[in-house]
Amino acid sequence: MARTAVFLSPGANLAAAVDCARRADGLGYDSVWVTHGLGRDALLVLSAYARVAPRVGLGTGVIPIYPRHPVLMAQEALTLQEMTGGRLRLGIGVSHRPMMEGALGLDMGRPLEVMREYVAALRQGLGGRVQHTGARYRVAWQSGVPRLPSPPPIYLAGLGPAMLELAGEVADGAVLWLCAPAYVRDHAVPAIRRGRERAGKTMEGFEIVASVPAALTADRAAGMAAFKTELARYLALPFYRAMLEKSGFGAEIAAWDRAPRPDAMADRLAQGLGAVGDVATIGALVAEYRAAGLTLPAIRPIGFADAPHYLPTLEACSAL
C-alpha cells in the first residue's frame, strides 16, 4: 500500500500546528515531519505533535548538525524515541554557509567529511557508547541510562550527488527538499544507488523522502503567489541554485537574477516544484515523484496553518 507523509510547519502559531498533527494522525498519514527552521527546535515541536498524535511516525527534515555535538544529538533523539514508543526518524543535514557560518559563526569545514564523521559518532551514541577519534570530534562517552530504546533510523539531507552518495553509503534514508521529479529520477536516486553499492548494500529498505509543496485551492493565482514567495529565499542559497540549474531551470534562475522579485518569478519554475489547484493536480505530482523513485512523498501544504488552503490540503491528500 502506498504511504504518504506530511510536513507541518508551525509558523507563528504552534497550537494550530499541533492541531494539524492531531488531524494528520486521524487521517491516516504515515508520518508527520517538521523542519528545524529559524525559530523553533524540531525535536521539541515533534514532542508536542506526539502528545496529540499517538499513531503516526515522527520525522525531522532536517536538523543542522553543526550546532549539536553528535552525543547531544543522540541523547535528545533517544529521549524522544523513548517518549514516543520508537516512532522517530532522525533527519540531519549540513544546512548552508549563510546560516551556519554567517549567522552562527560556526566553521563548516568540509561538509561531506564532517557529515561522514558525524554519522559515525552519532550511530555509536545512539547505541549508548562512543569511542571516536577523528578530525573534528574526539569522544569517549557512555550513556548512564540502563536500558536504551531502539535507535531511530538516520536520514541525511542531500541535494548534490556527493552528499546523496554518502547518504546511500552510511544512512538509512535521504530527505530531499525542492527537488523536481526529474532530478530525483536522473540524479538523486542514481547517486544514492552508487552509495549503497559502495557499501555493499541494495536499495531495499532505504527510505527516500521528499517534500511535495501543495495547495488545494480554486484561487490558483493566490496559491501560486504564496509558493513563489516561499521559493524566493531558496534562490539565494548556492546548494539549491546548483540543484535547480541541474534540474533544467538554468534560464529561470538567470531571469530571477535579473529581476529578483516573487511576482517576476517564472511560472515554469514554480509549476515544476509544486502543485497548486485541485486534488487531481496534486495527485499527478505525487504520482510523478513515486515514479521517479520516492518511497515516501511528504505533502507540504504551502504556507502555514492560517492560510485558507492549508487545512483543505491536509485533509484531502492523505490517500494520494
DOVEX-735855 format. One record per residue: residue in one letter; x, y, z of N, C-alpha, C, CB in turn. Coordinates in steps of 0.2 Angstrom, whole numbers, plus 5000, padded with zeros to 4 digits. Glycine has a CB too. Example, Ala and Ser with C-alpha at 12.3 -4.5 7.8 and 13.67 -1.06 7.14 Angstrom:
2
a506649725039506249785039506649845039505749785045
s506449895035506849955036506450005039507049975029
This chain:
320
m500449945000500050005000500450065000499550005006
a500350114996500750174995500650215002500450214989
r501250245004501250285010501350355008501750265015
t500950405012501050475011501250505018500450505008
a501650555018501850585024501650665023502650585026
v501750705029501550775028502050815032500850785031
f502250865029502650915033502250975036503250955028
l502250985042501851035046502351085049501450995051
s502351145046502751195048502351245053503051245042
p502651255059502251285064502051365063502551285071
g502551395059502451465058502351505064501851475054
a501851555064501851595070501351565076501451665068
n501051515074500551485079500751405080499851495077
l501051395085501251325087500651285088501751315093
a500151315092499551275094499151255088499051325098
a499151295083498751275076499151225073498751335072
a499751225073500151165070500051105074500951185070
v500051105081499951045085499251015083499951065092
d498751065082498051035080498051005073497551095080
c498551025069498650995062498950925063499051045057
a499350915067499650855069499150805071500250855074
r498750825076498150785078497750765072497750825083
r497550815068497150795062497550745057496950855058
a498150755056498550715052498550635055499250735051
d498650635061498650565064497950535063498750575072
g497350565063496750535062496650525054496250575064
l496950565050496850555043497250495040497050615039
g497650465044498050405041498750425038497650375036
y498950485039499650495036500150445039499850565037
d500650425035501150385038501550415043501650365032
s501750485042502150515047502050595046502950495046
v502250625052502250705051502950725052501750735057
w503150775048503850795048503850875049504150785041
v504450895052504550965053505250985052504350975061
t505351045049505951075048506251105054505951125042
h506851115055507151145060507051225060507951135061
g507151255054506951325053507351375057506251335055
l507151435057507451485061507251505068507451555057
g506651475069506351495076506251435081505651515074
r506051385079505851335084506351275083505151315084
d506451235089506851175089506351115086507051155096
a506651075081506251025078506050975083506650995072
l506550945087506350895091505850915097506950865095
l505850975099505350995104504651005100505551065107
v504651025094504051035091503750965090504151065084
l504150915088503950845087503650815093504450805084
s503950835099503750805105503050835107504150825111
a502850895105502250925105501750895100502251005104
y501950875094501550845090501350775092501850835083
a501850735095501750665098501250665103502450645100
r501150715107500750715113500050705110500850775117
v499850735104499150735102499050685096498950805100
a499650655094499650615088499950545090499950645082
p499650505093499950445096500150385091499450415101
r499950395084500050335079500550355075499450325076
v500650415072501050425066501750425068500850495063
g502150415063502950425063503050495064503250395058
l503650515066503850575068504550585065503950595075
g504650635060505250645057505550715057505150625049
t506150725057506450795057506750795050507050805062
g506550855047506850865040507050935038506250845035
v507650955041508150915045508450965050508650885040
i508850935055509150965060509850975058509150925067
p510151045058510851055056511251025061510951135056
i511850995059512250955063512751005067512650905059
y512951065064513451095067513351125074513651155063
p512751155076512651175082512551125088511951215082
r512551055086512451005091512950955090511750965090
h513350945096513850885096513450825095514150885103
p513750775091513450715090513150675096513850665086
v513550685102513250645108512650685110513850655113
l512650755110512050785112511450765107512150865112
m511550765101511050745096510750675098511350745089
a511250625099511050565101510650565108511650515102
q510850595113510450605119509750625118510750645124
e509650685114509050715113508550665108509150775109
a508850635103508550585099508250525103508950565093
l508650495107508450445111507950455116509050415115
t507950515119507450545124506750545120507650605127
l506750575114506150575110505950505108506150625105
q506350465106506250395104505950365110506850365102
e506150365116505850335122505150365123506350345128
m505150425123504450465124503950445120504550535124
t504050425113503550415108503550345106503750455102
g503850295110503750225108504150205102503050205108
g504650235100505050215094504850245088505150145094
r504550305088504250325081504650375078503550365083
l505250395080505650445077506050425071506150475082
r506150475066506550465061507050525061506150455053
l507650515062508150575063508450595057508650555068
g508150655054508450685048508950735050507950705043
i509550735047510050785049510350805042510650755053
g510650865043510950895037511550945039510450935032
v511850975034512451025035512151095035512951015030
s511551105032511251175032511651215026511351215038
h511751275027512051315022512551365025511551355018
r513051385022513551435025513251505027514051445019
p512751535024512551595026512251585033511951625022
m511951525035511651515042512251495046511151465041
m512551445045513051415050513651455051513251345047
e513951485046514551525046514351605047514951515040
g513851625043513751695043513351715049513351715037
a512751675051512351695056512651665063511651675055
l512851605063513051575069513851575071512851505069
g514251595066514951595067515251525068515051635073
l514951475065515251405065515651385059514651355067
d516151365060516651335055516351275052517351325057
m516151275045515851215042516351165040515451235037
g517051185039517551145037517351115030517651085042
r517451055029517251015023516650975024517850965020
p516051005022515450975025515350895023514851005021
l515650875018515550805016515950765022515750785009
e516550785023516950745028516750755035517650775027
v516450815036516150825043515550775044515950895044
m515150775039514550735040514750655040514050745033
r515150635037515350565037515650555044515950545032
e516050595047516250585054515650595059516850635056
y515250645058514750655062514250585063514250715060
v514050565057513650505057513950445061513450485050
a514650435060514950385063514950395071515750385061
a515050455073515050465081514250455083515250535082
l513850485079513150485081512850415081512650525076
r513050365077512750305077513050265084513050255071
q513650275085513850255092513450285098514650265093
g513350345097513050375103512350355103512950455101
l511950335098511350305098511350235101510950305091
g511950205101511950145104512250145111512450095100
g512350205114512450215121513250225123512250165125
r513650215118514350225120514750245113514650155122
v515150295114515550325109516350325111515350395108
q516750295106517450295107517650315100517750225109
h517750385099517950405092518450455092517250435089
t518950455088519450505087519450525080520150475090
g519350585078519350605071519550675070518650595068
a519550695064519750765063519450825067519750775055
r518750815068518350865071518150845078517750875067
y517950775079517750755086518150705089517050725085
r518250715095518650665099518150655105519350695102
v517950595106517450575110517550515114516750575107
a517450515121517450455125516950455130518150445129
w516350425128515750445132515350375132515350495128
q514950375138514550315139513850345142514850265143
s513250315139512650335142512550305149512050315138
g512250345154512050325160511450295161512150375165
v511050285155510350255155510450185155509950285149
p510150145159510250075159509950035154510050045166
r509350065151509050025146508850075140508449985148
l509150075135509050125129508550105125509650145126
p508150145122507650125116508050105110507150185115
s507750075106508050055099508250125096507550015095
p508850125092509050185089508550205083509750185087
p508450275083508050295077508450285070507750365078
p508150275065508550275058508750345057508050255052
i509350355054509650415052509550425045510450415054
y509250485043509250505036509650575035508450525035
l509950575029510350635028510050675023511050615025
a510050745024509850785019510350795013509650855022
g510150795007510650795002510350834996510850735000
l510750874992510550904986510950884980510450984987
g511650884982512150874977512350794977512750914978
p512550774971512750704971513150674976513050684964
a513650714978514150684983513850674990514750734984
m513450714992513050704999512550654998512750775001
l512250644992511750594991512050524991511350604985
e512650524988513050464988513250444995513750464984
l513450494999513650475006512950455010513850545010
a512450485009511850455012511650385010511250505009
g511750365004511650295002512150255006511750284995
e512750275007513350235010513250225017513950265008
v513050285021513150275028512450285032513550335031
a511950305028511250325032510750265030511050395030
d510150275033509650235032509050265027509250215039
g509150325026508750365021508950435019508050375024
a508650465015508850535012508250575012509150525005
v508350635014507750685014507950745009507650725021
l507450745004507550794998507050854999507450764991
w507350914997506850974998506951014991507151015004
l506351024988506351064982506651034976506551134983
c506650964976506950934970506450914966507350864973
a506450934960505950914955505950834953506050954948
p505450804951505450734950505950714945504750714947
a506150754940506650734935507350734939506650784929
y507450774943508050774947508150714952508150844951
v507550704955507550634959507750574954506850624962
r507450574949507550514944508250514941507050514939
d508450574939509050574935509750584939509050624930
h509650614945510250624949510250604956510350704949
a509650614959509650594966509750514967509050614970
v509250484964509250404965509850374962508550374961
p510150394957510750354954511350374959510950384948
a511350434962511850444967511850404973511850524969
i511150404976511050354982511250284980510350364984
r511050264974511250194972511950184972510950174966
r512350224970513050224970513350214977513450284966
g513050254981513250254988513150184991512950304992
r512550154990512350094993512750034990511650074991
e512950044983513349994980514049994983513450004973
r514350054985514950064988515050034995515150134988
a514450034998514450005005514249925004513950035009
g514149904998513949834998513249815000514349785002
k512749864999512049865001511649874994511849915006
t511049844995510549864990510049924992510049794989
m509649944987509149994989508549974994508850024983
e508549904995508049884999508049915006508049805000
g507449935008507349965014507650035015507749925019
f507950065010508150135010507650185009508750145005
e507450225013506950275013507150335009506650295019
i506750365004506950425001506250465002507050414993
v506350515006505850565007505950635004505750575015
a505350655001505450724998504850765000505550724990
s504850825001504350875002503950884995504550935005
v503350884995502950904989502450964991502450834987
p502751024989502351084991501651084987502751144988
a501151094991500451094988500051144991500251014988
a499551164987498951204989498351184986499151284988
l497851154989497251144987496751204987496851084991
t496651234981496351294981496051304974496851354983
a495451344974495151364967495551434965494451374968
d495851464970496151534968496951514967496151584974
r497051494961497651464959498151524959497651434952
a497951584957498451644957498751654964498151704954
a498251654969498451674975498951614978497851684980
g498751554977499151494979499851504976498851434977
m499851514969500551514966500951574969500451524958
a500651634970500951694973501251674980500551754973
a500951634984501151614990501751574989500651584994
f501751524985502351474984502951514981502051424979
k502851564976503351594974503751644979503151644968
t503351664984503651704990504051654994503051734994
e503851594995504251544998504851524994503851485000
l504851514988505351494984505951554984505151484977
a505751614984506251664984506851664988505951734985
r506751644994507351634999507751584997507051625006
y507551534994508051474992508451494986507651414990
l508251544982508651554976509251594978508251594971
a509351614984509951654987510451604989509751704992
l510251534990510751484993511051444987510351434997
p511751444987512151404982511951334981512851414983
f511851294986511651224985511051214981511551194992
y510551254983509851254979509951274972509351294983
r510351334971510451354964510751304960510851424964
a511251274962511651224959511151164957512251194962
m510751144962510251084960509751104955509951064967
l509451164956508951194951509251194944508651254954
e509851224944510151234937510251164934510851264937
k510451114938510551044935509851014934510951004941
s509351044937508651014935508351044929508151034941
g508751084925508451114919508151184920507951074916
f508251214926507951284927508551344927507651284934
g509051324923509551374922509251444919510151354918
a508851444914508651504912508151544917508251494905
e507751504920507351534925507751564931506851484928
i508351534933508751564938509051624936509351514940
a509351624929509651684926509151744926509851674919
a508451724924507951784924507851804931507351754921
w507851764936507751784943508351834945507751724948
d508951824943509451864945509351934942510151834942
r509051934936508952004933508352044936508851994926
a507852004939507352034942507151994948506652044937
p507452004954507351954960506751974964508051954964
r506151964961505551984965505051924964505252044962
p504751904969504251844968503751854962503951834974
d503551914961503051924956503351914949502651994957
a503951924949504351914942504651844941504851964942
m504551804946504751734945504451694940504751694952
a504851654936504551624930504051564933505051584926
d503451564929502951514931503251444931502351524927
r503651434926503851364924504251344931504351364918
l504651384934505051364940504551344945505451414942
a504051384947503651364952503151304951503151424954
q502951294944502551244942502951174942502251254936
g503551184941504051124941504151094948504651134938
l504051134953504251114960503651104965504751164963
g503051124963502451124967501851114963502451184972
a501251094967500651084964500151134967500451014965
v499851174963499351224966498651214961499551294965
g498151194965497551184961497051134964497651164954
d496851084960496351034963496750974965495851014958
v496350924968496650864970497050824965496150814974
a496750824959497050794953497750814952496550794947
t497750884952498450914950498950894956498350994950
i498750894962499250874967499350804966498950894974
g498850764965498950694964499450674959498350654963
a499450714953499850704947500550714949499650744942
l500750764953501350774955501650724960501450844958
v501250704965501450644969501550584965500850634974
a501150564960501250514956501950514952500750504951
e502150574950502750584946503350574951502850654944
y503250594957503850584962503850504964503650624969
r503350474964503350404966503750364960502650374967
a503550384954503850354948504550374947503450374942
a504750424950505450444950505950414955505550524951
g505550374960505950334964505850354972506650344963
l505450404973505250414980504950354983504850484981
t505150344990504750294993504250324998505250254997
l504350395000503850425004503850495002504150415011
p503350514998503150584996502850615003502750594990
a503050675004502850715010502450775008503350725015
i501850775008501450835006501650895011500650825007
r501850955008501951015012501451065010502751035011
p500951075014500451125012500851195012499951135018
i500751235007501151295006500951345011501051324999
g501451375014501251425019501151395026500651465018
f500751425030500651405037499951395038500951455042
a499751365044499051345046498551395045499051315053
d498751465045498251515044498051525037498451585047
a498451495032498251505025497551475024498851475021
p497151495020496451475018496551405015496051515014
h497051385012497051325008497451265013497451325002
y497751285018498151245022497751175025498451275028
l497251185028496851135031496551095025496351155036
p496251125020495951085015496451035011495651125010
t497051065011497651025008497850965012498251065007
l497850975019498050925024497550875023498150955031
e496850895023496350845024496250805018495750875026
a496450835012496250795005496850755003496050845000
c497450755005497950725002498250665006498550775002
s497950645011498250585015498250525011497850575021
a497750515006497650455002498050454995496950435001
l498450504994498750514987499350464987498950584986
